[in-house]
Amino acid sequence: MRAVDKAWTAMLLPLGIAKGKAFDPDARQQRILLAGAAMGELRARNLQVNPRYAEPYWKNTRWYKCFDFTIPQETDTRVELDERITWFVYFRLYAPLQAFFDKTYSMADFEMID
């Protein structure tokens, strides 16, 4: 196990999540975990459009590169967690929509808005 994984594993233990152990949350814990997951989803979506780790691609714009981090998403000093979340959200949520748009519509169907 990598050293960084030990920290993640330690954070899961109080939730009752451990390797080889059945995870059986009670109703209260289920509510808390679902609320946390919903908040995490909102945070991840916000990071996609408001990344705090990147500079805009062009000055005076809010255009960011979707791939603006190191390939392993881990440096000598930290795990690039926000960057990893952004990458995941982009490919899980937006890339399939883009593929749908590309296959379904053409720009001839739309008028430019001034």
C-alpha positions as CSV (number, residue, x, y, z in Angstrom):
1,M,0.0,0.0,0.0
2,R,1.3,3.4,-0.9
3,A,1.9,5.9,2.0
4,V,-0.7,8.2,0.6
5,D,-3.3,5.4,0.6
6,K,-2.8,4.8,4.3
7,A,-4.1,8.3,5.1
8,W,-7.2,7.7,2.9
9,T,-7.8,4.3,4.5
10,A,-7.5,5.8,8.0
11,M,-10.2,8.4,7.2
12,L,-12.6,5.6,6.0
13,L,-12.3,3.5,9.2
14,P,-14.5,5.6,11.4
15,L,-17.2,5.2,8.8
16,G,-17.0,1.5,9.1
17,I,-15.3,1.0,5.7
18,A,-12.4,-1.5,5.9
19,K,-11.0,-4.1,3.6
20,G,-12.6,-7.4,4.0
21,K,-15.4,-6.0,6.2
22,A,-19.0,-5.7,5.2
23,F,-20.2,-2.1,5.1
24,D,-23.7,-1.8,6.6
25,P,-24.5,1.8,7.5
26,D,-27.6,2.4,9.7
27,A,-30.3,4.9,8.6
28,R,-28.7,7.8,10.3
29,Q,-25.3,7.1,8.7
30,Q,-27.0,6.6,5.3
31,R,-28.6,10.1,5.5
32,I,-25.3,11.7,6.5
33,L,-23.4,9.9,3.7
34,L,-26.0,10.8,1.1
35,A,-25.9,14.5,2.2
36,G,-22.1,14.4,2.1
37,A,-22.1,12.9,-1.4
38,A,-24.5,15.5,-2.7
39,M,-22.3,18.3,-1.3
40,G,-19.3,16.6,-2.7
41,E,-20.9,16.5,-6.2
42,L,-21.7,20.2,-6.0
43,R,-18.2,21.0,-4.9
44,A,-16.8,18.9,-7.8
45,R,-19.0,20.7,-10.3
46,N,-18.0,24.1,-8.9
47,L,-14.3,23.2,-9.3
48,Q,-14.9,22.3,-12.9
49,V,-16.0,25.9,-13.7
50,N,-14.1,27.7,-10.9
51,P,-10.8,25.9,-10.5
52,R,-8.8,27.4,-7.7
53,Y,-5.6,25.7,-8.8
54,A,-5.4,27.1,-12.4
55,E,-4.9,30.4,-14.2
56,P,-7.3,31.3,-17.0
57,Y,-6.1,30.2,-20.4
58,W,-6.5,33.7,-21.7
59,K,-6.2,36.9,-19.6
60,N,-9.4,38.5,-18.5
61,T,-11.5,35.4,-19.2
62,R,-12.8,32.5,-17.3
63,W,-11.6,29.9,-19.8
64,Y,-9.6,27.1,-18.2
65,K,-7.9,24.1,-19.5
66,C,-9.5,20.8,-18.4
67,F,-6.1,19.2,-18.2
68,D,-4.0,21.6,-16.0
69,F,-2.1,19.3,-13.6
70,T,0.6,16.7,-13.5
71,I,-0.1,13.4,-15.1
72,P,0.2,11.3,-11.8
73,Q,-1.9,14.0,-10.0
74,E,0.6,13.7,-7.2
75,T,3.6,15.9,-6.5
76,D,6.4,15.6,-3.9
77,T,4.4,17.6,-1.5
78,R,0.7,16.8,-2.1
79,V,-1.9,14.8,-3.9
80,E,-3.6,17.0,-6.5
81,L,-7.1,16.2,-5.1
82,D,-9.0,19.2,-6.6
83,E,-7.3,18.6,-10.0
84,R,-8.2,14.9,-9.8
85,I,-11.9,15.8,-9.0
86,T,-12.0,18.2,-11.9
87,W,-10.7,15.6,-14.4
88,F,-13.2,13.0,-13.1
89,V,-16.2,15.4,-13.4
90,Y,-15.2,16.5,-16.9
91,F,-15.0,13.0,-18.3
92,R,-17.9,11.6,-16.3
93,L,-20.4,14.4,-16.9
94,Y,-19.4,16.6,-19.8
95,A,-17.5,14.4,-22.2
96,P,-20.5,12.1,-22.8
97,L,-22.7,15.2,-23.4
98,Q,-20.2,16.6,-25.9
99,A,-20.2,13.3,-27.7
100,F,-24.0,13.4,-27.8
101,F,-23.9,17.0,-29.1
102,D,-21.4,16.2,-31.8
103,K,-23.4,13.2,-33.0
104,T,-26.8,14.9,-32.8
105,Y,-26.5,18.5,-33.9
106,S,-24.5,20.6,-36.3
107,M,-23.6,24.2,-35.9
108,A,-25.9,25.0,-38.9
109,D,-28.8,24.3,-36.6
110,F,-27.9,27.3,-34.4
111,E,-27.8,31.0,-34.9
112,M,-25.0,33.1,-33.5
113,I,-26.0,35.4,-30.6
114,D,-24.4,38.8,-30.4
